[in-house]
Amino acid sequence: MNYIISGKNIEVTEGLKSAVEDKLDKLDKYFTDETDVQVTFSVEKDRQKIEVTIPVKGSVIRAEQVSDDMYVSIDLVEEIIERQVNRYKKKLVDQQQNAAYFQKEFMDDEDVEDEEIKIIRSKRFAVKPMDAEEACIQMELLGHNFFVFRNSETDEVNVVYKRKGNTYGLIEPEN
């Protein structure tokens, strides 16, 4: 695998490079030698964060982990990537198109645990026209992390959601 390692507000030392490469080299059994692995270290206050992104055709395998120790974050992110790779393998729609990124032995292995997504509840509700600010207020009143509404200005279905740091996001459809 080809590592592309960078840092934000942190100097990437040889110790960090070797730690991440040693840990992520365990993923060699899944990926070919040509696979790029983008690793970004960042520090904000006491938060030590690592982000790992592995682009594969038609998709991206990505994980991030935050802790107060960068080496702990490195250990945890490898486990997340491994779970995602196994989940991704089961979800390949066109196995021939995507298989070029993975080792043949991994693709032929059928002993992967089935982490099936199960919808256990369905809900129907009226989508009322309102502006984004009113939708955020409704979301807070309900104690939810997101809220679906009809934007009174555009008459389209939008979603507001709560972000880290008590900020909000708005999802609008593309035309």
N, C-alpha and C positions, 0 to 999 in steps of 0.2 A: 504494500500500500504506500502511496505517496502522501506524506504529511505536509500540510501547509499550516504552520503554527505562527500565531500572532498574539499580541498582547495589547490591552487597553488599560492605561494607568498602572502598568506592571511591566517590569523588564523580564523577558522570558529567558530564564537561566538554563544552563545545560542540565541542571538537576530536574527542572520541570519538563524539559524536552524529553529526557531519557525516561522519566516517570510515565509520561503520557504515552510514549512509544512502547515501552515495556507492557503497559496495561492494555493498550489497544491492539498490540500485536496478537493478542489472543483471538482477535476477530479475523486473522489471516485465513482461518479455515472457511470463512464465508465469502471473502472477496478475492478478486484477482489482484495481481501485482500492480496493474495499471489504475486501480481505483484511487481517486483523490479523497483525502480525509482532511477537512478544514477544522482546525482547532483554534479557538479563541479564548484566551485567559483574560479576565478583567477583575478589577478590584474597585469596589465602591464602599467607602467607610470600612467596616469590618467584614464585608461580604466578599468571599473568594468564589468567583464564578468561572465555570468552564462550559463552553458551548462546543459541541461536536456536530458537524454537518457532513453527511456523505451523500452527494448527489448520485442517483442512479437513474437510468432512463425512465422518464415519465413520473418520477417521484423523488422525494428527499427523505433520507433517514436522519433524524435530528434529535438531539437530547441536550439538555442543559442541567447543571446541578450547582447549587449554591450551598456553601457551608462557611465556617470560620477558618477552615484549613484547606488549602488548595489540593493537597494530596488526598484528603478524604473525598473532596469533590471529584477528583480523577477516578478514584475507586468506584464511586457510585454511578458515574456517567457510563462506565463500561457495561455495567449490568443492564442499564436502561437500553443502550444501543443493542445489546445482544437480544433482549426481549423483542425489540422492534424488528430486528432482522428476521427472527423466527415468525413473527406475525406477518411481516411483509411477504415472506416466502409462501405462506398459505393463501395470500390474497392476490398472487400474480394472475392477471387475467390472460395475458399472452406470454406463456412461459418461455417460448423460444426467443421472443424479442428482448426480454429482460434477463434471461439466463446468462448472457455474455458477461455480466458484471460479477457473477458468483462462481465459486469453485464447483466443478462438476459433482464431486462427492457430496457436497452440501445439498445440491439440487436433487440428487437421487435419494437422499436420506428421507425416509417416510416417518421416522420416529420423532415427530415434533408434536408437542402438546397442543391441543386445540383450544385457543383462546377466542372463542366465538363471542361476537357482540350480541347481546340479548336485550331487546327492548321489553321492559317489564311493565311499562305503563304508557298509556297514550292519553292525551288531553286535548280537548277542543275548547276554543274560546273565541269571543268576538274581538276582532282587531279594530280598535277605535282610532279615529283620526285625532292626532295631537302633534305638537312639535317635539323635538328631541329633548328639550329641557323638561317638559312635562312628563315625558316617558321616563327620564332619569328619576324624577320625583316618585312616580308610580313604582318603579323598580325598588327604590329605597323603602317605600311604605310596605311593599310585599316581602322585603328581606331577601330578594333574589339577586343573582349575579348578572342576569341579563333580562331584557324585556323586549318583546316583539310588539310593534305598533305600526299603524298606517300613518305615514308622514303627511300632515295636513297641507304642507306646502307643495309636495311633489305627487301626492296620492299613491306613493309606492310603499311596499312593506319594508320596514327598516328594523334594525336591532340595535339597542344600546346595551353596553356591557360595562361592568366594573373592571378597572385596571388596577395594577399595583399602585400604591401611593395615593389612594382615594381620588383617582382621576377616572374619566369615562371615555369610552370609545363608541363610535357610531359605524354600523355596517349598512351600506347602501348598495342596491343592485347596480350593475353596470349596464348601460344601454347600448 
